[in-house]
């Protein structure tokens, strides 16, 4: 049974989410402010977090930022549930590392579908599958990336972007394809460009010399060169 951490300060919304999730067989933990959320992530070890942005003491964006910076919790799937409908709020949340963003009020069936879909995508894969390029190694089952044996801490979005690039064997992936496969959100071109470019820059930086393998194909997207010389 998957455990969902609900981070929300309004009791009515907490009870609504608790009822929806428990009806689908999920175990539910609750935190109602920022510090409590960070403590609950470590204590409860949830499989997914539903995160409101407007929270007492520490807001949701800062909670998300700290979750992504901590190697132990960096890969926790996070779906933001927010009353903020402005595009900029969505862009910021995605850039920090949210896996999905839903605006309140939301259809109950859509929320459950997104939760189940995100849990399926974060489930362990074949333990024998390891992707290697140069000194870069990605262990899909352990959600682990190393360069020359040194562990590299990636956010879930960075990990999924790198996996998509590695699995294309040098072919170019358009921004549209990357956005649909990794974010599965709006097809707005400006949102795609800003969000993906930010994550690619971060990915290159974290991979060091191996980041040179990621090439920008102007007006198209990105490719990862599997045969780049050392």
MARBA-3410 file (N, C-alpha, C, O; in Angstrom, 1 decimal):
230
0.8,-1.2,0.0,0.0,0.0,0.0,0.9,1.3,0.0,1.7,1.4,0.9 ~ 0.7,2.1,-1.0,1.5,3.3,-1.1,1.0,4.3,0.0,-0.2,4.4,0.4 ~ 2.0,5.1,0.5,1.7,6.1,1.5,1.8,7.5,0.9,2.8,7.8,0.2 ~ 0.8,8.3,1.1,0.7,9.7,0.5,0.8,10.7,1.7,0.0,10.6,2.7 ~ 1.7,11.6,1.6,1.8,12.7,2.6,1.1,13.9,2.0,1.4,14.5,1.0
0.0,14.3,2.7,-0.7,15.5,2.4,-0.2,16.7,3.2,-0.3,16.7,4.4 ~ 0.3,17.7,2.5,0.8,18.9,3.2,-0.2,20.0,2.9,-0.2,20.6,1.8 ~ -1.0,20.4,3.8,-2.2,21.3,3.6,-2.6,21.8,5.0,-2.7,21.1,5.9 ~ -2.8,23.1,5.1,-3.2,23.7,6.4,-4.7,23.9,6.6,-5.1,24.2,7.7 ~ -5.5,23.7,5.5,-6.9,23.8,5.7,-7.6,22.5,6.0,-7.4,21.5,5.3
-8.2,22.4,7.2,-8.8,21.1,7.7,-9.8,20.5,6.7,-9.8,19.3,6.5 ~ -10.6,21.4,6.0,-11.6,20.9,5.1,-10.9,20.2,3.9,-11.4,19.1,3.4 ~ -9.8,20.8,3.4,-9.1,20.2,2.3,-8.4,18.9,2.7,-8.4,17.9,1.9 ~ -7.8,18.9,3.9,-7.2,17.7,4.4,-8.1,16.6,4.5,-7.8,15.5,4.0 ~ -9.3,16.8,5.0,-10.3,15.7,5.1,-10.8,15.2,3.8,-11.1,14.1,3.6
-11.0,16.2,2.8,-11.4,15.8,1.5,-10.3,14.9,0.9,-10.7,13.8,0.3 ~ -9.1,15.3,0.9,-8.0,14.5,0.4,-7.9,13.2,1.1,-7.6,12.1,0.4 ~ -8.0,13.2,2.4,-7.9,11.9,3.1,-8.9,10.9,2.7,-8.7,9.8,2.5 ~ -10.2,11.4,2.5,-11.3,10.6,2.1,-11.0,10.0,0.7,-11.2,8.8,0.5 ~ -10.7,10.9,-0.2,-10.4,10.4,-1.6,-9.3,9.4,-1.7,-9.5,8.4,-2.3
-8.2,9.6,-1.0,-7.1,8.8,-1.0,-7.3,7.4,-0.3,-7.0,6.4,-0.9 ~ -7.9,7.5,0.8,-8.2,6.2,1.6,-9.2,5.4,0.8,-9.1,4.2,0.9 ~ -10.1,6.0,0.1,-11.1,5.3,-0.7,-10.4,4.5,-1.8,-10.9,3.4,-2.2 ~ -9.3,5.0,-2.2,-8.5,4.3,-3.3,-7.5,3.3,-2.7,-6.7,2.7,-3.4 ~ -7.5,3.1,-1.4,-6.6,2.2,-0.8,-5.2,2.7,-0.3,-4.4,2.0,0.1
-5.0,4.0,-0.4,-3.8,4.6,0.0,-3.7,4.9,1.5,-4.8,5.1,2.2 ~ -2.5,4.8,2.1,-2.3,5.2,3.5,-2.0,6.7,3.4,-1.3,7.2,2.5 ~ -2.5,7.4,4.4,-2.4,8.9,4.4,-1.8,9.4,5.6,-2.1,9.1,6.8 ~ -0.7,10.3,5.4,-0.1,11.0,6.5,-0.4,12.5,6.3,-0.5,12.9,5.1 ~ -0.4,13.3,7.3,-0.7,14.7,7.1,0.3,15.6,7.8,0.7,15.3,9.0
0.6,16.7,7.2,1.4,17.8,7.8,0.7,19.1,7.5,0.2,19.3,6.4 ~ 0.7,20.1,8.4,-0.1,21.3,8.2,0.7,22.6,8.3,0.2,23.7,8.2 ~ 2.0,22.5,8.3,2.9,23.6,8.1,4.2,23.2,7.5,4.5,22.0,7.4 ~ 5.1,24.1,7.1,6.3,23.8,6.4,7.3,22.9,7.2,7.7,21.8,6.7 ~ 7.6,23.3,8.4,8.5,22.5,9.2,8.0,21.1,9.5,8.7,20.1,9.5
6.7,21.0,9.8,6.1,19.7,10.0,6.2,18.8,8.8,6.3,17.6,8.9 ~ 6.0,19.4,7.6,6.1,18.7,6.4,7.5,18.1,6.2,7.7,16.9,5.8 ~ 8.6,18.9,6.5,9.9,18.4,6.3,10.2,17.3,7.3,10.9,16.3,7.0 ~ 9.7,17.4,8.5,9.9,16.3,9.5,9.1,15.1,9.1,9.6,14.0,9.2 ~ 7.9,15.2,8.5,7.1,14.1,8.1,7.7,13.4,7.0,7.6,12.1,6.9
8.3,14.1,6.0,9.0,13.4,4.9,10.0,12.4,5.4,10.1,11.3,4.9 ~ 10.8,12.8,6.4,11.8,11.9,6.9,11.2,10.8,7.8,11.6,9.7,7.7 ~ 10.2,11.2,8.6,9.7,10.2,9.5,8.7,9.2,8.8,8.8,8.0,9.1 ~ 7.9,9.7,8.0,6.9,8.8,7.4,7.4,8.1,6.1,6.8,7.0,5.8 ~ 8.4,8.6,5.5,9.0,8.0,4.3,7.8,7.7,3.3,7.6,6.6,2.9
7.1,8.8,2.8,6.0,8.6,1.9,6.5,8.2,0.5,7.6,8.4,0.2 ~ 5.5,7.7,-0.2,5.8,7.3,-1.6,5.5,8.5,-2.6,6.0,8.5,-3.7 ~ 4.7,9.5,-2.1,4.4,10.7,-2.9,3.9,11.7,-1.9,3.3,11.4,-0.9 ~ 4.1,13.0,-2.3,3.7,14.1,-1.5,2.7,15.0,-2.3,3.0,15.4,-3.4 ~ 1.6,15.3,-1.7,0.7,16.4,-2.2,1.0,17.6,-1.4,0.8,17.7,-0.2
1.4,18.7,-2.1,1.9,19.9,-1.4,1.2,21.2,-1.8,1.1,21.5,-3.0 ~ 0.6,21.8,-0.8,0.1,23.1,-1.0,1.2,24.1,-0.9,2.2,23.9,-0.3 ~ 1.0,25.3,-1.6,2.1,26.3,-1.6,2.0,27.3,-0.5,3.0,27.8,0.0 ~ 0.8,27.6,-0.1,0.6,28.6,1.0,0.4,27.9,2.3,-0.6,27.3,2.6 ~ 1.5,27.9,3.0,1.6,27.2,4.3,2.1,28.1,5.4,2.8,29.1,5.1
1.7,27.8,6.7,2.3,28.6,7.8,3.8,28.3,8.0,4.2,27.2,7.7 ~ 4.5,29.3,8.5,5.9,29.2,8.9,6.8,29.1,7.8,7.7,30.0,7.6 ~ 6.7,28.1,6.9,7.5,27.9,5.8,6.7,27.6,4.6,5.9,26.6,4.6 ~ 6.8,28.4,3.5,5.8,28.1,2.4,6.2,26.9,1.6,7.3,26.3,1.7 ~ 5.3,26.5,0.7,5.4,25.2,0.0,6.6,25.2,-1.0,7.3,24.2,-1.1
6.9,26.3,-1.6,8.1,26.4,-2.5,9.4,26.1,-1.7,10.3,25.4,-2.2 ~ 9.5,26.7,-0.5,10.7,26.4,0.3,10.7,25.0,0.8,11.8,24.4,0.8 ~ 9.6,24.4,1.1,9.6,23.0,1.5,10.0,22.2,0.3,10.9,21.3,0.5 ~ 9.5,22.4,-0.9,9.9,21.7,-2.1,11.4,21.9,-2.4,12.1,20.9,-2.7 ~ 11.9,23.1,-2.2,13.4,23.3,-2.5,14.2,22.5,-1.5,15.2,21.9,-1.9
13.8,22.4,-0.2,14.6,21.7,0.7,14.5,20.2,0.5,15.5,19.4,0.7 ~ 13.4,19.7,0.1,13.2,18.3,-0.2,14.1,17.9,-1.3,14.7,16.8,-1.3 ~ 14.2,18.7,-2.4,15.0,18.4,-3.5,16.5,18.5,-3.2,17.3,17.9,-3.9 ~ 16.9,19.4,-2.3,18.3,19.5,-1.9,18.8,18.4,-1.1,20.0,18.2,-1.0 ~ 17.9,17.7,-0.4,18.3,16.6,0.5,18.5,15.3,-0.3,17.5,14.9,-0.9
19.7,14.7,-0.4,19.9,13.5,-1.2,18.9,12.4,-0.8,18.5,11.5,-1.6 ~ 18.5,12.3,0.5,17.6,11.3,1.0,16.2,11.4,0.4,15.5,10.4,0.1 ~ 15.8,12.6,0.2,14.4,12.9,-0.2,14.3,13.5,-1.6,13.2,13.8,-2.1 ~ 15.4,13.6,-2.3,15.5,14.4,-3.6,14.6,13.8,-4.7,14.1,14.5,-5.5 ~ 14.3,12.5,-4.6,13.6,11.8,-5.7,12.1,11.5,-5.3,11.4,10.9,-6.1
11.7,12.1,-4.2,10.3,11.9,-3.8,9.4,12.5,-4.8,9.5,13.7,-5.0 ~ 8.4,11.8,-5.4,7.4,12.5,-6.3,6.6,13.5,-5.5,6.1,13.2,-4.4 ~ 6.5,14.7,-6.1,5.7,15.8,-5.5,4.7,16.3,-6.5,5.1,16.8,-7.6 ~ 3.5,16.4,-6.1,2.4,17.0,-6.9,2.0,18.2,-6.1,1.5,18.1,-5.0 ~ 2.1,19.4,-6.7,1.7,20.6,-6.1,0.2,20.8,-6.3,-0.3,20.7,-7.4
-0.6,21.1,-5.2,-2.0,21.4,-5.3,-2.1,22.9,-4.8,-1.9,23.1,-3.6 ~ -2.4,23.8,-5.7,-2.4,25.2,-5.3,-3.6,26.0,-5.8,-4.1,25.7,-6.9 ~ -4.0,27.0,-5.0,-5.0,27.9,-5.5,-4.4,29.0,-6.4,-5.2,29.8,-7.0 ~ -3.1,29.0,-6.6,-2.4,29.9,-7.5,-2.5,29.4,-8.9,-1.9,28.4,-9.3 ~ -3.2,30.1,-9.8,-3.4,29.7,-11.2,-2.5,30.4,-12.2,-2.4,30.0,-13.3
-1.7,31.4,-11.7,-0.8,32.1,-12.6,0.3,31.2,-13.2,0.8,30.4,-12.5 ~ 0.6,31.4,-14.4,1.6,30.6,-15.1,3.0,30.7,-14.4,3.7,29.7,-14.3 ~ 3.3,31.9,-13.9,4.6,32.0,-13.3,4.8,31.2,-12.0,5.9,30.6,-11.8 ~ 3.7,31.0,-11.3,3.7,30.2,-10.1,4.0,28.7,-10.5,4.8,28.0,-9.9 ~ 3.4,28.3,-11.6,3.6,26.9,-12.1,5.0,26.8,-12.6,5.7,25.7,-12.3
5.5,27.7,-13.3,6.9,27.7,-13.8,7.9,27.5,-12.7,8.8,26.7,-12.7 ~ 7.8,28.4,-11.6,8.7,28.4,-10.5,8.6,27.0,-9.8,9.7,26.4,-9.5 ~ 7.4,26.5,-9.6,7.3,25.2,-8.9,8.0,24.1,-9.7,8.7,23.2,-9.2 ~ 7.8,24.1,-11.0,8.4,23.1,-11.9,9.9,23.2,-11.9,10.6,22.2,-11.9 ~ 10.4,24.4,-12.0,11.8,24.6,-12.0,12.5,24.2,-10.7,13.6,23.7,-10.7
11.8,24.3,-9.6,12.4,23.9,-8.3,12.4,22.4,-8.2,13.2,21.8,-7.6 ~ 11.4,21.7,-8.9,11.4,20.3,-8.9,10.1,19.6,-8.7,10.1,18.4,-8.5 ~ 9.0,20.3,-8.8,7.7,19.6,-8.7,7.5,18.7,-9.9,7.9,19.0,-11.0 ~ 6.9,17.6,-9.7,6.6,16.6,-10.7,5.3,16.9,-11.5,5.1,16.5,-12.6 ~ 4.4,17.6,-10.8,3.1,17.9,-11.4,2.5,19.1,-10.7,3.0,19.5,-9.6
1.6,19.8,-11.3,1.0,21.0,-10.7,-0.5,21.0,-11.0,-0.9,21.0,-12.2 ~ -1.4,21.0,-10.0,-2.8,21.1,-10.2,-3.3,22.3,-9.5,-2.9,22.6,-8.3 ~ -4.3,23.0,-10.1,-4.9,24.2,-9.6,-6.2,23.9,-8.9,-7.0,23.1,-9.4 ~ -6.3,24.4,-7.7,-7.6,24.2,-6.9,-8.7,25.1,-7.5,-8.3,26.2,-7.9 ~ -9.9,24.7,-7.5,-10.4,23.3,-7.2,-10.1,22.4,-8.3,-10.0,22.8,-9.5
-9.9,21.1,-8.0,-9.5,20.1,-9.0,-10.5,19.0,-9.0,-11.1,18.7,-8.0 ~ -10.7,18.3,-10.2,-11.6,17.2,-10.2,-11.0,16.0,-9.4,-9.8,15.7,-9.6 ~ -11.8,15.4,-8.6,-11.3,14.3,-7.8,-10.7,13.1,-8.6,-9.7,12.6,-8.3 ~ -11.4,12.8,-9.7,-10.9,11.7,-10.5,-9.6,12.0,-11.2,-8.8,11.1,-11.4 ~ -9.4,13.2,-11.6,-8.1,13.6,-12.2,-7.0,13.6,-11.2,-5.9,13.1,-11.5
-7.2,14.0,-10.0,-6.2,13.9,-9.0,-5.8,12.5,-8.7,-4.6,12.2,-8.7 ~ -6.7,11.6,-8.5,-6.4,10.2,-8.3,-5.7,9.6,-9.5,-4.7,8.8,-9.3 ~ -6.1,10.0,-10.7,-5.4,9.5,-11.9,-3.9,9.9,-11.9,-3.0,9.2,-12.3 ~ -3.7,11.2,-11.6,-2.3,11.7,-11.6,-1.5,11.1,-10.5,-0.3,10.8,-10.7 ~ -2.1,10.9,-9.3,-1.3,10.2,-8.2,-0.9,8.8,-8.6,0.2,8.4,-8.5
-1.9,8.1,-9.2,-1.6,6.7,-9.6,-0.5,6.7,-10.7,0.4,5.8,-10.7 ~ -0.7,7.6,-11.6,0.3,7.6,-12.7,1.7,8.0,-12.3,2.7,7.4,-12.7 ~ 1.8,8.9,-11.4,3.1,9.3,-10.8,3.7,8.2,-10.0,4.9,7.9,-10.1 ~ 2.9,7.4,-9.3,3.4,6.3,-8.5,3.9,5.2,-9.5,4.9,4.6,-9.2 ~ 3.2,5.0,-10.6,3.7,4.0,-11.5,5.0,4.3,-12.1,5.9,3.5,-12.3
5.2,5.6,-12.4,6.4,6.0,-13.1,7.6,6.0,-12.1,8.8,5.9,-12.5 ~ 7.3,6.1,-10.8,8.4,6.1,-9.8,8.7,4.8,-9.3,9.6,4.6,-8.4 ~ 7.9,3.7,-9.7,8.2,2.4,-9.2,9.5,1.8,-9.7,9.9,2.2,-10.8 ~ 10.1,1.0,-8.9,11.4,0.4,-9.4,11.3,-0.4,-10.7,10.3,-1.0,-10.9 ~ 12.3,-0.3,-11.5,12.3,-0.9,-12.8,13.1,-2.2,-12.7,13.6,-2.6,-11.6
13.4,-2.9,-13.8,14.2,-4.1,-13.8,15.5,-3.9,-13.2,16.3,-3.0,-13.6 ~ 15.8,-4.6,-12.1,17.1,-4.4,-11.4,18.3,-4.6,-12.2,19.4,-4.2,-11.7 ~ 18.2,-5.3,-13.3,19.4,-5.6,-14.1,19.7,-4.4,-15.1,20.7,-4.5,-15.8 ~ 18.8,-3.5,-15.2,19.0,-2.4,-16.2,19.9,-1.3,-15.7,19.6,-0.7,-14.7 ~ 21.0,-1.1,-16.4,22.0,-0.1,-16.1,22.3,0.6,-17.4,22.7,-0.1,-18.3
22.3,1.9,-17.4,22.7,2.7,-18.6,24.0,3.2,-18.4,24.3,3.9,-17.4 ~ 24.9,3.0,-19.4,26.3,3.5,-19.2,26.7,4.3,-20.5,26.5,3.9,-21.6 ~ 27.4,5.4,-20.3,28.0,6.2,-21.3,29.3,6.8,-20.7,29.2,7.6,-19.8 ~ 30.5,6.5,-21.3,31.7,7.0,-20.8,31.8,6.6,-19.3,31.7,5.4,-18.9 ~ 32.1,7.6,-18.5,32.2,7.3,-17.0,30.9,7.6,-16.3,30.8,7.5,-15.1
29.8,7.9,-17.1,28.5,8.1,-16.5,27.7,6.8,-16.4,27.7,6.0,-17.4 ~ 27.1,6.5,-15.3,26.4,5.3,-15.1,25.0,5.6,-14.4,25.0,6.3,-13.4 ~ 24.0,5.1,-14.9,22.6,5.3,-14.4,22.0,3.9,-14.0,21.8,3.1,-14.9 ~ 21.8,3.7,-12.7,21.1,2.5,-12.2,19.7,2.8,-12.1,19.3,3.4,-11.1 ~ 18.8,2.2,-13.0,17.4,2.6,-13.0,16.7,2.0,-11.7,15.8,2.7,-11.2
17.1,0.8,-11.3,16.4,0.3,-10.1,16.7,1.0,-8.9,15.8,1.1,-8.0 ~ 17.9,1.5,-8.7,18.3,2.2,-7.5,18.1,3.7,-7.6,18.4,4.5,-6.6 ~ 17.6,4.2,-8.8,17.5,5.6,-9.0,18.8,6.4,-8.7,18.8,7.4,-8.0 ~ 19.9,5.8,-9.2,21.2,6.3,-8.8,22.0,6.7,-10.1,22.0,5.9,-11.0 ~ 22.7,7.8,-10.0,23.6,8.2,-11.1,25.0,8.5,-10.5,25.1,9.1,-9.5
26.0,7.9,-11.2,27.4,8.1,-10.8,28.2,8.6,-11.9,27.9,8.2,-13.1 ~ 29.3,9.4,-11.7,30.3,9.7,-12.6,31.6,9.4,-12.0,32.0,9.9,-11.0 ~ 32.3,8.5,-12.7,33.6,8.0,-12.2,33.5,7.4,-10.8,34.3,7.5,-10.0 ~ 32.3,6.8,-10.6,32.1,6.1,-9.3,31.5,7.0,-8.2,31.1,6.6,-7.1 ~ 31.5,8.3,-8.5,31.0,9.3,-7.5,29.5,9.5,-7.7,29.1,9.9,-8.8
28.7,9.4,-6.6,27.3,9.6,-6.7,26.9,11.1,-7.0,27.5,12.0,-6.4 ~ 26.0,11.2,-8.0,25.6,12.6,-8.4,24.1,12.7,-8.0,23.3,11.9,-8.4 ~ 23.8,13.7,-7.2,22.4,13.8,-6.7,21.6,14.7,-7.6,21.8,15.9,-7.8 ~ 20.6,14.0,-8.3,19.8,14.7,-9.2,18.3,14.8,-8.7,17.9,13.9,-7.9 ~ 17.6,15.8,-9.1,16.2,15.8,-8.8,15.5,14.8,-9.7,16.1,14.3,-10.6
14.2,14.5,-9.4,13.5,13.5,-10.2,13.4,14.0,-11.6,13.4,13.1,-12.5 ~ 13.2,15.3,-11.8,13.1,15.8,-13.2,14.4,15.6,-13.9,14.4,15.2,-15.1 ~ 15.5,16.0,-13.3,16.8,15.8,-13.9,17.1,14.4,-14.2,17.7,14.1,-15.3 ~ 16.8,13.5,-13.3,17.0,12.1,-13.5,16.2,11.6,-14.7,16.7,10.9,-15.6 ~ 14.9,12.0,-14.8,14.1,11.5,-16.0,14.5,12.1,-17.3,14.4,11.5,-18.3
15.0,13.4,-17.3,15.5,14.0,-18.5,16.8,13.2,-19.0,16.9,12.9,-20.1 ~ 17.7,12.9,-18.0,18.9,12.2,-18.4,18.6,10.8,-18.9,19.1,10.4,-19.9 ~ 17.6,10.2,-18.3,17.2,8.8,-18.7,16.7,8.9,-20.1,17.0,8.1,-21.0 ~ 15.8,9.9,-20.4,15.3,10.0,-21.8,16.4,10.2,-22.8,16.3,9.6,-23.9 ~ 17.3,11.1,-22.5,18.4,11.3,-23.4,19.3,10.1,-23.6,19.7,9.8,-24.7
19.6,9.4,-22.5,20.4,8.2,-22.6,19.8,7.1,-23.5,20.5,6.4,-24.2 ~ 18.5,7.0,-23.3,17.8,5.9,-24.0,17.5,6.1,-25.5,17.1,5.2,-26.2 ~ 17.8,7.3,-26.0,17.6,7.6,-27.4,18.9,7.3,-28.3,18.8,7.4,-29.5 ~ 20.0,6.9,-27.6,21.2,6.5,-28.3,21.7,7.5,-29.3,22.0,7.2,-30.5 ~ 21.7,8.8,-28.9,22.3,9.8,-29.7,21.3,10.6,-30.6,21.7,11.5,-31.2
20.1,10.1,-30.6,19.1,10.8,-31.5,18.6,12.1,-30.8,18.7,12.3,-29.6 ~ 18.2,13.1,-31.6,17.7,14.3,-31.0,16.3,14.2,-30.5,15.4,13.6,-31.1 ~ 16.1,14.7,-29.3,14.8,14.8,-28.7,14.3,16.3,-28.7,15.0,17.1,-28.2 ~ 13.1,16.5,-29.2,12.6,17.9,-29.2,12.2,18.3,-27.8,12.0,17.4,-27.0 ~ 12.1,19.6,-27.6,11.6,20.1,-26.3,10.2,19.6,-26.1,9.9,19.2,-24.9
9.4,19.5,-27.1,8.0,19.1,-27.0,8.0,17.6,-26.5,7.2,17.3,-25.6 ~ 8.8,16.8,-27.1,8.9,15.4,-26.7,9.3,15.2,-25.2,8.8,14.4,-24.5 ~ 10.4,16.0,-24.9,10.9,15.9,-23.5,9.8,16.4,-22.5,9.6,15.8,-21.4 ~ 9.2,17.5,-22.8,8.2,18.0,-21.9,7.0,17.1,-21.7,6.5,16.9,-20.6 ~ 6.6,16.5,-22.8,5.4,15.6,-22.7,5.8,14.3,-21.9,5.0,13.8,-21.1
7.0,13.8,-22.1,7.4,12.5,-21.5,7.8,12.7,-20.0,7.5,11.8,-19.2 ~ 8.4,13.8,-19.7,8.8,14.0,-18.3,7.8,14.8,-17.4,7.7,14.5,-16.3 ~ 7.2,15.8,-18.0,6.3,16.6,-17.2,4.8,16.3,-17.4,4.0,16.3,-16.5 ~ 4.5,15.9,-18.7,3.1,15.5,-19.0,2.1,16.6,-18.6,1.0,16.4,-18.1 ~ 2.5,17.9,-18.9,1.7,19.0,-18.6,1.4,19.8,-19.9,1.4,19.3,-21.0
1.1,21.1,-19.7,0.8,22.0,-20.8,1.8,21.9,-21.9,3.0,21.7,-21.7 ~ 1.2,22.1,-23.1,2.1,22.1,-24.3,2.5,23.5,-24.7,3.0,23.8,-25.8 ~ 2.3,24.5,-23.8,2.7,25.9,-24.1,4.2,26.0,-24.4,5.0,25.5,-23.6 ~ 4.5,26.5,-25.6,5.9,26.5,-26.0,6.9,27.3,-25.1,8.0,26.8,-24.9 ~ 6.4,28.4,-24.6,7.3,29.2,-23.8,7.5,28.6,-22.5,8.7,28.6,-22.0
6.5,27.9,-21.9,6.7,27.2,-20.6,7.7,26.0,-20.9,8.5,25.8,-20.0 ~ 7.5,25.3,-22.0,8.4,24.2,-22.3,9.9,24.7,-22.3,10.7,24.1,-21.7 ~ 10.1,25.7,-23.1,11.5,26.2,-23.3,12.2,26.6,-22.0,13.3,26.2,-21.7 ~ 11.5,27.5,-21.2,12.1,27.9,-20.0,12.3,26.8,-19.0,13.4,26.7,-18.4 ~ 11.3,26.0,-18.8,11.5,24.9,-17.8,12.5,23.9,-18.2,13.4,23.6,-17.4
12.5,23.4,-19.4,13.5,22.4,-19.9,14.9,23.0,-19.9,15.8,22.3,-19.5 ~ 15.1,24.2,-20.4,16.4,24.8,-20.5,17.0,24.9,-19.1,18.2,24.7,-18.9 ~ 16.2,25.3,-18.1,16.8,25.4,-16.7,17.2,24.1,-16.2,18.3,24.0,-15.6 ~ 16.5,23.0,-16.5,16.8,21.7,-16.0,18.1,21.2,-16.7,18.9,20.5,-16.1 ~ 18.2,21.4,-18.0,19.3,21.0,-18.8,20.6,21.7,-18.3,21.6,21.0,-18.1
20.5,23.0,-18.0,21.7,23.7,-17.5,22.2,23.1,-16.2,23.3,22.9,-16.0 ~ 21.2,22.8,-15.3,21.5,22.2,-14.0,22.1,20.8,-14.2,23.1,20.5,-13.5 ~ 21.6,20.0,-15.1,22.0,18.7,-15.4,23.5,18.7,-15.9,24.3,17.9,-15.4 ~ 23.8,19.6,-16.8,25.1,19.7,-17.3,26.1,20.0,-16.2,27.2,19.5,-16.1 ~ 25.7,21.0,-15.4,26.6,21.4,-14.3,26.9,20.3,-13.3,28.1,20.0,-12.9
25.9,19.5,-12.9,26.0,18.4,-12.0,26.9,17.3,-12.5,27.6,16.6,-11.8 ~ 26.8,17.0,-13.8,27.5,15.9,-14.5,29.0,16.3,-14.7,29.7,15.4,-15.1 ~ 29.3,17.5,-14.6,30.7,17.9,-14.8,31.2,17.7,-16.3,30.5,18.0,-17.2 ~ 32.3,17.0,-16.5,32.8,16.7,-17.8,31.8,15.9,-18.6,31.7,16.2,-19.8 ~ 31.1,15.0,-18.0,30.2,14.2,-18.8,29.0,15.0,-19.3,28.3,14.6,-20.2
28.8,16.2,-18.7,27.7,17.1,-19.1,28.0,17.6,-20.5,27.0,18.1,-21.2 ~ 29.2,17.5,-21.0,29.6,18.0,-22.3,28.9,17.1,-23.4,28.8,17.5,-24.6 ~ 28.4,16.0,-23.0,27.7,15.1,-23.9,26.4,15.6,-24.4,25.9,15.2,-25.4 ~ 25.8,16.5,-23.6,24.5,17.0,-23.9,24.6,18.2,-24.8,25.1,19.2,-24.4 ~ 24.1,18.1,-26.0,24.2,19.1,-27.0,22.9,19.7,-27.3,21.8,19.1,-27.3
22.9,21.1,-27.4,21.7,21.8,-27.8,21.6,21.8,-29.4,22.5,22.2,-30.0 ~ 20.5,21.3,-29.9,20.2,21.4,-31.3,19.3,22.6,-31.6,18.1,22.5,-31.2 ~ 19.8,23.6,-32.1,19.1,24.9,-32.2,17.8,24.7,-32.9,17.6,24.1,-33.9 ~ 16.8,25.4,-32.2,15.4,25.4,-32.6,14.7,24.0,-32.7,13.6,23.9,-33.2 ~ 15.4,23.0,-32.1,14.8,21.7,-32.1,14.7,21.1,-30.6,13.6,21.0,-30.1
15.9,20.9,-30.0,15.9,20.3,-28.7,17.3,19.9,-28.3,18.2,20.7,-28.3 ~ 17.4,18.6,-27.8,18.7,18.2,-27.2,19.0,16.8,-27.7,18.1,16.0,-28.0 ~ 20.3,16.5,-27.6,20.8,15.1,-27.9,21.9,14.8,-26.9,22.7,15.8,-26.6 ~ 22.1,13.6,-26.6,23.3,13.2,-25.8,24.2,12.3,-26.6,23.7,11.3,-27.2 ~ 25.4,12.7,-26.8,26.4,12.0,-27.6,27.0,10.8,-26.9,27.7,11.0,-25.9
26.7,9.5,-27.2,27.2,8.4,-26.5,28.7,8.1,-26.8,29.3,7.3,-26.1 ~ 29.2,8.7,-27.9,30.6,8.3,-28.3,31.5,9.5,-28.2,32.6,9.5,-28.8 ~ 31.2,10.5,-27.4,32.1,11.7,-27.3,33.4,11.2,-26.7,33.4,10.5,-25.7 ~ 34.5,11.7,-27.2,35.8,11.2,-26.7,36.1,11.8,-25.4,35.6,12.9,-25.0 ~ 36.8,11.0,-24.6,37.2,11.4,-23.2,38.1,12.7,-23.3,38.5,13.2,-22.2
END
